[in-house]
Amino acid sequence: MTQTTVPIEEIVNIFYARKYAYDILRRFFIEEPSREYLKPFVQKNMIDLFPYKENSEEIQAGIRDIKAYLSTHDVINIERHYQELHWDFTRMFIGPFEVSTPPWESSYVSRNGLLFQETTMNVRKIYEKYGINVKDFNIEPDDHIGFELDFIYHMNELCFKAADPTQEWGLPELQQLLKEQKSFIESHLLLFVPEFSKRVINEANTEFFSGLAKILHQFLLIDSEVLKDLLDIDIVLEEVTL
């Protein structure tokens, strides 16, 4: 079977789309929303530019939920947004009461849901392979949803380097990065995100987080297919401005 040949410029555009998506997802799932990020997110209507929305009714539904929530408040003064989203995140993922929606992979795939066991250590080894160390080491488990999304974000950043013909890296490194990401998404994120997203949708007090959960699950499914397609094509590496 003849492989499709694709110039690197088209591949780089995919990397930019992935960068945009994973940056949004990691920021809102790794910690409480910050005023510094929330303000431009709201005022620039960033969610409306989320990649692959034309390919997924579920992503479109998530975007509608988020926009519906944001439309209820003043887009200039985001303090009310901040307070509500800060509490919604804290209540679901931190406490002070029982955590209704555990953000750790181990809670869904490990026996008895114990943390810092085999699943956490396996994820840590993958991070370490690429020189990535999580903040709050040995305090916050490495398999936190935010850390796993952040890992894919950083792996995608390495793809830019591998796609740049002026760098020492090249197509073999790019192929390996794509394989690693596809494997991680399928062997880790997609093992627990379906159930995690259902819980967020059921437990969230804001349409913002329920919308994000809809987007998260569907985007990972699409991105896994995108990575598969990238691995099946013949990439033509030539000089391109990144």
C-alpha positions as CSV (number, residue, x, y, z in Angstrom):
1,M,0.0,0.0,0.0
2,T,1.4,3.4,-1.0
3,Q,1.7,5.9,1.8
4,T,0.4,9.4,1.5
5,T,3.1,12.1,1.3
6,V,2.5,15.2,3.4
7,P,4.8,18.3,3.6
8,I,6.0,19.2,7.1
9,E,4.2,22.5,7.0
10,E,0.8,20.7,7.2
11,I,2.1,18.6,10.1
12,V,3.3,21.6,11.9
13,N,-0.2,23.2,11.6
14,I,-1.6,20.1,13.4
15,F,1.0,20.6,16.2
16,Y,-0.2,24.2,16.6
17,A,-3.8,23.0,16.9
18,R,-2.8,20.4,19.5
19,K,-0.8,22.9,21.4
20,Y,-3.8,25.2,21.6
21,A,-6.1,22.4,22.8
22,Y,-3.8,20.8,25.3
23,D,-2.8,24.2,26.8
24,I,-6.5,25.0,27.6
25,L,-7.2,21.5,29.0
26,R,-4.0,21.3,31.1
27,R,-4.5,24.7,32.6
28,F,-8.1,24.1,33.8
29,F,-7.5,20.6,35.1
30,I,-4.1,20.9,36.7
31,E,-5.1,23.6,39.3
32,E,-7.7,26.1,40.2
33,P,-8.2,28.7,37.4
34,S,-6.0,31.7,37.8
35,R,-7.3,35.3,37.2
36,E,-4.3,35.9,34.9
37,Y,-5.4,33.2,32.5
38,L,-9.1,33.4,33.0
39,K,-9.3,37.0,32.0
40,P,-7.9,36.7,28.4
41,F,-9.7,33.3,28.1
42,V,-13.0,35.0,28.7
43,Q,-12.4,38.3,26.9
44,K,-10.9,36.8,23.8
45,N,-13.5,34.0,23.6
46,M,-10.7,31.5,23.3
47,I,-12.9,28.4,23.7
48,D,-14.7,29.2,20.4
49,L,-11.4,28.5,18.6
50,F,-11.0,25.0,20.1
51,P,-9.7,22.6,17.4
52,Y,-11.7,19.8,15.7
53,K,-15.0,21.2,16.9
54,E,-16.3,20.7,13.4
55,N,-15.6,17.0,13.7
56,S,-17.5,16.4,17.0
57,E,-20.9,17.3,18.2
58,E,-19.8,16.5,21.7
59,I,-17.0,19.2,21.5
60,Q,-19.5,21.6,20.1
61,A,-21.8,20.8,23.0
62,G,-19.0,21.4,25.4
63,I,-18.2,24.8,23.8
64,R,-21.9,25.8,24.0
65,D,-22.0,24.9,27.7
66,I,-18.9,27.0,28.4
67,K,-20.2,29.9,26.4
68,A,-23.6,29.7,28.1
69,Y,-21.9,29.9,31.5
70,L,-19.6,32.8,30.5
71,S,-22.5,34.7,29.0
72,T,-24.2,35.0,32.5
73,H,-21.4,37.2,33.8
74,D,-19.6,40.4,33.0
75,V,-16.8,39.6,30.6
76,I,-14.9,42.7,31.8
77,N,-14.9,41.9,35.5
78,I,-14.2,38.2,35.8
79,E,-14.1,38.1,39.6
80,R,-17.4,36.3,39.8
81,H,-16.2,33.8,37.2
82,Y,-13.0,33.3,39.2
83,Q,-14.7,32.7,42.5
84,E,-17.3,30.2,41.2
85,L,-14.8,28.2,39.1
86,H,-12.2,28.2,41.9
87,W,-14.7,26.7,44.3
88,D,-16.1,24.2,41.7
89,F,-12.5,23.0,41.0
90,T,-11.7,22.8,44.7
91,R,-14.9,21.0,45.7
92,M,-14.6,18.3,42.9
93,F,-10.8,17.7,42.9
94,I,-9.3,18.8,46.2
95,G,-11.8,19.0,49.1
96,P,-12.2,20.0,51.9
97,F,-15.0,17.4,51.9
98,E,-14.8,14.0,50.2
99,V,-13.4,14.3,46.7
100,S,-16.4,13.6,44.5
101,T,-14.3,13.4,41.3
102,P,-10.8,12.0,41.9
103,P,-8.4,13.5,39.3
104,W,-5.9,10.6,39.5
105,E,-5.7,7.7,37.1
106,S,-5.0,5.3,39.9
107,S,-8.4,6.0,41.4
108,Y,-10.0,4.4,38.4
109,V,-7.6,1.7,37.3
110,S,-5.8,0.5,40.4
111,R,-7.1,-2.1,42.9
112,N,-8.9,-0.3,45.7
113,G,-8.1,3.0,44.0
114,L,-4.8,3.4,46.0
115,L,-2.5,6.2,45.0
116,F,1.3,6.1,44.5
117,Q,1.1,2.5,43.5
118,E,2.1,0.8,40.2
119,T,0.1,3.1,37.9
120,T,1.6,6.2,39.4
121,M,5.2,4.8,39.2
122,N,4.7,3.7,35.6
123,V,3.6,7.2,34.6
124,R,6.5,8.7,36.5
125,K,9.0,6.5,34.6
126,I,7.5,7.8,31.3
127,Y,7.9,11.4,32.4
128,E,11.5,10.8,33.6
129,K,12.3,9.3,30.2
130,Y,11.8,12.8,28.7
131,G,13.2,14.8,31.7
132,I,9.9,15.9,33.0
133,N,9.3,16.1,36.8
134,V,6.0,17.1,38.3
135,K,5.6,19.8,40.8
136,D,4.9,18.8,44.4
137,F,6.9,15.6,43.8
138,N,5.8,12.8,46.0
139,I,3.0,15.0,47.3
140,E,0.7,15.1,44.3
141,P,0.6,11.8,42.4
142,D,2.2,11.9,39.0
143,D,-1.0,10.4,37.4
144,H,-3.1,13.5,38.1
145,I,-5.2,14.3,35.0
146,G,-3.6,17.8,34.8
147,F,0.0,16.3,34.9
148,E,-0.9,13.8,32.2
149,L,-2.3,16.4,29.9
150,D,0.7,18.6,30.6
151,F,2.9,15.7,29.6
152,I,1.3,15.5,26.2
153,Y,1.5,19.3,25.8
154,H,5.3,19.1,26.4
155,M,5.7,16.1,24.1
156,N,3.9,18.1,21.4
157,E,6.4,20.9,22.0
158,L,9.2,18.5,21.3
159,C,7.5,17.6,18.0
160,F,8.2,21.2,16.9
161,K,11.9,20.7,17.5
162,A,11.9,17.3,15.7
163,A,10.1,18.9,12.7
164,D,12.6,21.7,12.4
165,P,15.3,20.7,9.8
166,T,17.7,23.2,11.4
167,Q,17.8,21.1,14.6
168,E,19.8,17.9,15.2
169,W,16.6,15.9,15.6
170,G,14.7,14.6,12.6
171,L,12.1,12.2,11.3
172,P,13.1,9.2,13.5
173,E,12.8,11.3,16.6
174,L,9.5,12.8,15.4
175,Q,8.1,9.3,14.7
176,Q,9.1,8.2,18.2
177,L,7.5,11.2,19.8
178,L,4.2,10.5,18.0
179,K,4.3,6.9,19.0
180,E,4.9,7.7,22.6
181,Q,2.0,10.1,22.7
182,K,-0.4,7.8,21.0
183,S,0.6,5.0,23.4
184,F,0.3,7.3,26.5
185,I,-3.1,8.6,25.5
186,E,-4.4,5.0,24.9
187,S,-2.7,3.3,27.8
188,H,-3.3,6.0,30.4
189,L,-5.5,8.9,29.6
190,L,-8.3,7.0,27.8
191,L,-8.3,4.3,30.4
192,F,-9.9,6.7,33.0
193,V,-10.9,9.9,31.2
194,P,-14.3,8.4,30.1
195,E,-15.4,7.8,33.7
196,F,-13.6,10.9,35.0
197,S,-15.5,13.0,32.4
198,K,-18.9,11.4,33.3
199,R,-18.3,12.3,37.0
200,V,-17.3,15.9,36.2
201,I,-20.4,16.3,34.1
202,N,-22.6,14.9,36.9
203,E,-20.8,16.7,39.8
204,A,-19.9,20.1,38.4
205,N,-21.9,23.1,39.7
206,T,-20.9,25.1,36.6
207,E,-21.5,24.5,33.0
208,F,-17.9,25.6,32.5
209,F,-16.5,22.4,34.0
210,S,-19.2,20.1,32.6
211,G,-18.5,21.6,29.2
212,L,-14.7,21.1,29.6
213,A,-15.3,17.5,30.5
214,K,-17.3,16.8,27.3
215,I,-14.5,18.4,25.3
216,L,-11.8,16.5,27.1
217,H,-13.1,13.0,26.4
218,Q,-13.9,13.6,22.7
219,F,-10.8,15.6,22.0
220,L,-8.6,12.7,23.3
221,L,-10.5,10.2,21.1
222,I,-10.0,12.5,18.0
223,D,-6.3,13.2,18.9
224,S,-5.6,9.5,19.2
225,E,-6.9,9.0,15.6
226,V,-4.9,12.1,14.4
227,L,-1.7,10.6,15.8
228,K,-2.5,7.2,14.2
229,D,-2.9,9.0,10.8
230,L,0.3,10.9,11.3
231,L,2.1,7.6,11.9
232,D,0.6,6.2,8.7
233,I,1.8,8.9,6.3
234,D,5.1,9.7,4.7
235,I,6.2,13.1,6.1
236,V,8.4,15.2,3.9
237,L,10.8,17.1,6.1
238,E,12.0,20.4,4.5
239,E,12.9,23.8,5.9
240,V,10.0,25.6,7.4
241,T,9.6,28.6,9.7
242,L,8.2,27.5,13.1
